[in-house]
Amino acid sequence: MQKQKPCDQMTAAELGRATRQYDEPFAALRESKPLTPAMRRKHRQAAKRARARISKDAAKLSIRMERRLLERADRFAKSHGLTRSELIASGVRAIVGSAA
């Protein structure tokens, strides 16, 4: 059996032949399998680590902000892959850091 070239080194025709099996709708579902309990645990642990971006000594705040400004901030944060807390914290850092 001939070893297949890496995808980034294939011509368009070669890539088309190599991926033809995925042209049908839901073709990848035939090859997929459900997660095992161990894989599910590992996935949950990774998700928890991804959420833990704020240090343990972080304080919760209750602030007031104009609704439209908050909506704009949320849109900006989402489009830049940030949480609302990360956006606000980076803004405070920028202002406090520049004032020193």
NORHUZI-V402879 format. One record per residue. N is the residue number from 1. RES is the residue in three letters. SS is DSSP state (2 for helix, 1 for strand, 0 for the rest). Layout:
BEGIN
N/RES/SS, N/RES/SS
END
This chain:
BEGIN
1/MET/0, 2/GLN/0, 3/LYS/0, 4/GLN/0, 5/LYS/0, 6/PRO/0, 7/CYS/2, 8/ASP/2, 9/GLN/2, 10/MET/0, 11/THR/0, 12/ALA/2, 13/ALA/2, 14/GLU/2, 15/LEU/2, 16/GLY/2, 17/ARG/2, 18/ALA/2, 19/THR/0, 20/ARG/2, 21/GLN/2, 22/TYR/2, 23/ASP/0, 24/GLU/0, 25/PRO/0, 26/PHE/0, 27/ALA/2, 28/ALA/2, 29/LEU/2, 30/ARG/2, 31/GLU/2, 32/SER/0, 33/LYS/0, 34/PRO/0, 35/LEU/0, 36/THR/0, 37/PRO/2, 38/ALA/2, 39/MET/2, 40/ARG/2, 41/ARG/2, 42/LYS/2, 43/HIS/2, 44/ARG/2, 45/GLN/2, 46/ALA/2, 47/ALA/2, 48/LYS/2, 49/ARG/2, 50/ALA/2, 51/ARG/2, 52/ALA/0, 53/ARG/0, 54/ILE/0, 55/SER/0, 56/LYS/0, 57/ASP/0, 58/ALA/0, 59/ALA/0, 60/LYS/0, 61/LEU/0, 62/SER/0, 63/ILE/0, 64/ARG/0, 65/MET/0, 66/GLU/0, 67/ARG/2, 68/ARG/2, 69/LEU/2, 70/LEU/2, 71/GLU/2, 72/ARG/2, 73/ALA/2, 74/ASP/2, 75/ARG/2, 76/PHE/2, 77/ALA/2, 78/LYS/2, 79/SER/2, 80/HIS/0, 81/GLY/0, 82/LEU/0, 83/THR/0, 84/ARG/2, 85/SER/2, 86/GLU/2, 87/LEU/2, 88/ILE/2, 89/ALA/2, 90/SER/2, 91/GLY/2, 92/VAL/2, 93/ARG/2, 94/ALA/2, 95/ILE/2, 96/VAL/2, 97/GLY/2, 98/SER/2, 99/ALA/2, 100/ALA/0
END
